[in-house]
Amino acid sequence: MKHWPIRSRLALWTAVFLTIELLIFGIASGLVIYRDQLEAFAAIRNHPTSPTLVRKETGELIFDLTSAYAAALLVAVLAAALGVWWITRKALQPLLE
């Protein structure tokens, strides 16, 4: 079995841990945004408007927020993982294998 050089292993582990951190942050942030939007729409429900209109607006807003957040999170995770991997490899390049 071929062993990877230490700089490659460190770069890989750094990228993995950063990716996990970003995913946890993204999921937690998404839940907070979702909860806040539900509270805002609960306040709207107290006003005299059509329940169908409120449900429709709520669904559209949640879909828009979810799709925008998912796209941004995917780009952020990929960019962070690749950036950390590249920087770590460059920083550890002088180490002997």
N, CA, C and O of each residue as an XYZ file, in Angstrom:
388
protein
N       0.835     -1.178      0.000
C       0.000      0.000      0.000
C       0.884      1.247      0.000
O       1.796      1.368      0.818
N       0.615      2.155     -0.905
C       1.400      3.377     -1.020
C       0.996      4.372      0.072
O      -0.190      4.604      0.307
N       1.992      4.951      0.731
C       1.732      5.953      1.763
C       1.812      7.345      1.149
O       2.719      7.644      0.372
N       0.864      8.177      1.505
C       0.873      9.547      1.029
C       1.897     10.333      1.831
O       2.129     10.026      3.000
N       2.509     11.332      1.231
C       3.423     12.200      1.988
C       2.661     12.926      3.106
O       1.449     13.121      3.018
N       3.381     13.316      4.143
C       2.736     13.945      5.299
C       2.024     15.237      4.905
O       0.960     15.542      5.444
N       2.591     15.994      3.981
C       1.937     17.250      3.603
C       0.616     17.001      2.903
O      -0.324     17.779      3.067
N       0.526     15.936      2.131
C      -0.737     15.604      1.472
C      -1.775     15.147      2.482
O      -2.948     15.507      2.378
N      -1.345     14.349      3.468
C      -2.278     13.901      4.498
C      -2.776     15.060      5.347
O      -3.963     15.134      5.663
N      -1.877     15.965      5.717
C      -2.299     17.135      6.499
C      -3.239     18.020      5.704
O      -4.223     18.528      6.243
N      -2.944     18.208      4.434
C      -3.813     19.025      3.590
C      -5.197     18.405      3.475
O      -6.203     19.111      3.542
N      -5.253     17.100      3.304
C      -6.535     16.412      3.184
C      -7.341     16.516      4.477
O      -8.534     16.818      4.435
N      -6.709     16.270      5.624
C      -7.420     16.352      6.892
C      -7.903     17.774      7.189
O      -9.000     17.961      7.715
N      -7.093     18.760      6.854
C      -7.515     20.152      7.056
C      -8.729     20.469      6.202
O      -9.677     21.097      6.674
N      -8.706     20.041      4.954
C      -9.839     20.283      4.069
C     -11.092     19.560      4.566
O     -12.188     20.117      4.503
N     -10.950     18.345      5.053
C     -12.099     17.590      5.559
C     -12.693     18.285      6.779
O     -13.909     18.462      6.856
N     -11.863     18.676      7.722
C     -12.377     19.330      8.928
C     -13.020     20.674      8.613
O     -14.048     21.010      9.200
N     -12.445     21.441      7.710
C     -13.045     22.723      7.346
C     -14.386     22.512      6.648
O     -15.332     23.265      6.881
N     -14.470     21.509      5.810
C     -15.728     21.213      5.131
C     -16.813     20.826      6.131
O     -17.952     21.279      6.019
N     -16.466     19.996      7.100
C     -17.438     19.609      8.132
C     -17.880     20.829      8.928
O     -19.062     20.982      9.234
N     -16.938     21.687      9.259
C     -17.271     22.909     10.001
C     -18.225     23.796      9.214
O     -19.202     24.307      9.761
N     -17.940     23.976      7.934
C     -18.818     24.808      7.104
C     -20.208     24.195      6.950
O     -21.202     24.922      6.933
N     -20.291     22.893      6.840
C     -21.600     22.246      6.739
C     -22.414     22.429      8.009
O     -23.610     22.713      7.946
N     -21.777     22.267      9.156
C     -22.478     22.465     10.422
C     -22.948     23.917     10.543
O     -24.083     24.176     10.942
N     -22.078     24.847     10.201
C     -22.454     26.261     10.249
C     -23.613     26.546      9.302
O     -24.555     27.252      9.660
N     -23.543     26.004      8.109
C     -24.597     26.251      7.127
C     -25.939     25.693      7.556
O     -26.968     26.351      7.403
N     -25.933     24.491      8.088
C     -27.182     23.889      8.530
C     -27.771     24.663      9.704
O     -28.975     24.916      9.742
N     -26.931     25.034     10.653
C     -27.412     25.800     11.810
C     -27.954     27.161     11.380
O     -28.998     27.594     11.870
N     -27.263     27.830     10.480
C     -27.730     29.135     10.000
C     -29.045     29.002      9.247
O     -29.944     29.830      9.396
N     -29.148     27.962      8.444
C     -30.387     27.736      7.708
C     -31.568     27.509      8.634
O     -32.663     28.010      8.375
N     -31.360     26.763      9.706
C     -32.430     26.530     10.673
C     -32.851     27.819     11.367
O     -34.037     28.034     11.618
N     -31.888     28.672     11.676
C     -32.214     29.953     12.315
C     -33.026     30.828     11.373
O     -34.022     31.429     11.775
N     -32.594     30.896     10.113
C     -33.332     31.699      9.128
C     -34.743     31.154      8.956
O     -35.704     31.922      8.915
N     -34.874     29.846      8.854
C     -36.176     29.212      8.688
C     -37.093     29.529      9.867
O     -38.258     29.877      9.674
N     -36.569     29.410     11.087
C     -37.377     29.689     12.273
C     -37.814     31.164     12.316
O     -38.961     31.463     12.649
N     -36.903     32.073     11.980
C     -37.251     33.487     11.977
C     -38.330     33.808     10.954
O     -39.221     34.616     11.215
N     -38.250     33.178      9.800
C     -39.269     33.426      8.786
C     -40.627     32.883      9.218
O     -41.655     33.507      8.958
N     -40.637     31.735      9.869
C     -41.907     31.205     10.366
C     -42.519     32.123     11.409
O     -43.735     32.309     11.434
N     -41.692     32.695     12.267
C     -42.204     33.649     13.260
C     -42.765     34.891     12.588
O     -43.794     35.415     13.013
N     -42.097     35.369     11.542
C     -42.573     36.556     10.825
C     -43.924     36.276     10.167
O     -44.821     37.119     10.196
N     -44.063     35.109      9.585
C     -45.337     34.797      8.947
C     -46.433     34.511      9.967
O     -47.612     34.710      9.674
N     -46.070     34.055     11.139
C     -47.064     33.885     12.195
C     -47.631     35.243     12.601
O     -48.820     35.358     12.899
N     -46.794     36.257     12.613
C     -47.264     37.610     12.926
C     -48.168     38.140     11.821
O     -49.126     38.861     12.097
N     -47.877     37.795     10.593
C     -48.710     38.241      9.466
C     -50.089     37.599      9.552
O     -51.091     38.218      9.194
N     -50.140     36.373     10.022
C     -51.418     35.659     10.105
C     -52.430     36.385     10.984
O     -53.636     36.225     10.792
N     -51.965     37.174     11.938
C     -52.876     37.891     12.829
C     -53.581     39.046     12.138
O     -54.591     39.547     12.631
N     -53.052     39.466     11.007
C     -53.691     40.548     10.242
C     -54.779     39.965      9.352
O     -54.718     38.794      8.976
N     -55.769     40.774      9.016
C     -56.857     40.263      8.173
C     -56.407     40.096      6.709
O     -56.577     41.003      5.894
N     -55.840     38.941      6.395
C     -55.484     38.616      5.014
C     -55.968     37.202      4.732
O     -56.367     36.473      5.641
N     -55.928     36.840      3.504
C     -56.372     35.512      3.107
C     -55.369     34.453      3.572
O     -54.172     34.603      3.327
N     -55.832     33.378      4.242
C     -54.904     32.312      4.653
C     -54.226     31.642      3.460
O     -53.086     31.189      3.565
N     -54.915     31.581      2.347
C     -54.328     30.985      1.144
C     -53.166     31.834      0.649
O     -52.132     31.309      0.235
N     -53.342     33.142      0.695
C     -52.278     34.048      0.259
C     -51.061     33.933      1.175
O     -49.927     33.906      0.697
N     -51.288     33.867      2.471
C     -50.184     33.737      3.417
C     -49.439     32.425      3.193
O     -48.208     32.400      3.197
N     -50.187     31.331      2.998
C     -49.552     30.036      2.740
C     -48.737     30.063      1.449
O     -47.634     29.519      1.394
N     -49.273     30.687      0.432
C     -48.568     30.772     -0.850
C     -47.288     31.599     -0.715
O     -46.229     31.196     -1.196
N     -47.392     32.738     -0.068
C     -46.222     33.598      0.129
C     -45.167     32.904      0.994
O     -43.970     33.004      0.723
N     -45.612     32.209      2.024
C     -44.683     31.488      2.892
C     -43.937     30.423      2.116
O     -42.717     30.305      2.231
N     -44.656     29.652      1.332
C     -44.031     28.598      0.536
C     -43.016     29.151     -0.454
O     -41.925     28.602     -0.609
N     -43.383     30.244     -1.125
C     -42.464     30.852     -2.096
C     -41.206     31.392     -1.414
O     -40.094     31.205     -1.909
N     -41.389     32.056     -0.291
C     -40.238     32.623      0.405
C     -39.305     31.529      0.917
O     -38.087     31.633      0.770
N     -39.857     30.507      1.502
C     -39.031     29.417      2.028
C     -38.302     28.706      0.887
O     -37.130     28.357      1.028
N     -38.977     28.489     -0.233
C     -38.314     27.858     -1.379
C     -37.179     28.729     -1.899
O     -36.092     28.227     -2.184
N     -37.422     30.032     -2.026
C     -36.377     30.948     -2.503
C     -35.184     30.981     -1.554
O     -34.034     30.922     -1.989
N     -35.462     31.076     -0.261
C     -34.381     31.091      0.720
C     -33.593     29.786      0.708
O     -32.363     29.799      0.766
N     -34.292     28.674      0.634
C     -33.631     27.374      0.652
C     -32.755     27.178     -0.574
O     -31.612     26.735     -0.455
N     -33.274     27.501     -1.740
C     -32.477     27.297     -2.950
C     -31.283     28.246     -3.004
O     -30.196     27.842     -3.418
N     -31.465     29.482     -2.597
C     -30.345     30.429     -2.586
C     -29.293     30.009     -1.563
O     -28.093     30.080     -1.828
N     -29.751     29.575     -0.406
C     -28.816     29.171      0.643
C     -28.066     27.902      0.254
O     -26.869     27.790      0.521
N     -28.741     26.952     -0.368
C     -28.089     25.707     -0.784
C     -27.010     25.981     -1.829
O     -25.924     25.405     -1.768
N     -27.303     26.848     -2.774
C     -26.315     27.176     -3.808
C     -25.110     27.886     -3.192
O     -23.967     27.563     -3.513
N     -25.364     28.846     -2.316
C     -24.265     29.587     -1.689
C     -23.426     28.674     -0.795
O     -22.201     28.797     -0.758
N     -24.073     27.770     -0.082
C     -23.348     26.865      0.796
C     -22.474     25.908     -0.004
O     -21.341     25.628      0.386
N     -22.991     25.411     -1.107
C     -22.209     24.505     -1.947
C     -20.953     25.196     -2.481
O     -19.863     24.625     -2.442
N     -21.107     26.404     -2.971
C     -19.956     27.148     -3.483
C     -18.961     27.442     -2.363
O     -17.752     27.325     -2.561
N     -19.460     27.824     -1.190
C     -18.579     28.140     -0.066
C     -17.801     26.913      0.401
O     -16.607     27.003      0.686
N     -18.468     25.784      0.477
C     -17.802     24.558      0.916
C     -16.722     24.150     -0.073
O     -15.607     23.817      0.328
N     -17.041     24.172     -1.349
C     -16.048     23.792     -2.361
C     -14.858     24.750     -2.379
O     -13.707     24.317     -2.432
N     -15.141     26.046     -2.336
C     -14.058     27.027     -2.365
C     -13.176     26.916     -1.125
O     -11.952     26.991     -1.225
N     -13.788     26.740      0.034
C     -13.005     26.632      1.271
C     -12.169     25.358      1.285
O     -10.997     25.388      1.661
N     -12.755     24.260      0.884
C     -12.016     22.993      0.889
C     -10.834     23.048     -0.070
O      -9.728     22.641      0.284
N     -11.059     23.545     -1.274
C      -9.964     23.637     -2.246
C      -8.908     24.653     -1.809
O      -7.711     24.425     -1.979
N      -9.354     25.760     -1.252
C      -8.413     26.781     -0.795
C      -7.531     26.292      0.343
O      -6.320     26.511      0.337
N      -8.130     25.638      1.306
C      -7.349     25.118      2.430
C      -6.389     24.029      1.953
O      -5.237     23.979      2.383
N      -6.861     23.174      1.078
C      -6.004     22.108      0.548
C      -4.796     22.713     -0.161
O      -3.668     22.279      0.069
N      -5.014     23.700     -1.011
C      -3.929     24.322     -1.768
C      -2.949     25.053     -0.841
O      -1.734     24.903     -0.971
N      -3.484     25.838      0.089
C      -2.630     26.604      0.998
C      -1.803     25.678      1.888
O      -0.615     25.919      2.103
N      -2.426     24.627      2.401
C      -1.705     23.707      3.268
C      -0.599     22.988      2.501
O       0.503     22.816      3.022
N      -0.879     22.573      1.288
C       0.157     21.910      0.480
C       1.326     22.858      0.222
O       2.484     22.447      0.309
N       1.038     24.113     -0.092
C       2.100     25.090     -0.341
C       2.901     25.360      0.926
O       4.127     25.464      0.880
N       2.216     25.472      2.047
C       2.909     25.785      3.301
C       3.789     24.629      3.760
O       4.842     24.849      4.359
N       3.367     23.415      3.486
C       4.105     22.256      3.955
C       5.042     21.662      2.895
O       5.632     20.603      3.108
N       5.172     22.331      1.782
C       6.002     21.817      0.690
C       7.455     21.597      1.102
O       8.059     20.625      0.647
N       8.043     22.444      1.936
C       9.453     22.228      2.317
C       9.706     20.966      3.147
O      10.846     20.512      3.244
N       8.657     20.397      3.745
C       8.872     19.203      4.550
C       9.336     18.045      3.672
O       8.896     17.886      2.534
N      10.221     17.260      4.223
C      10.668     16.074      3.505
C       9.585     15.000      3.550
O       8.851     14.892      4.532
N       9.495     14.237      2.521
C       8.455     13.197      2.459
C       8.893     11.971      3.223
O       8.156     10.988      3.288
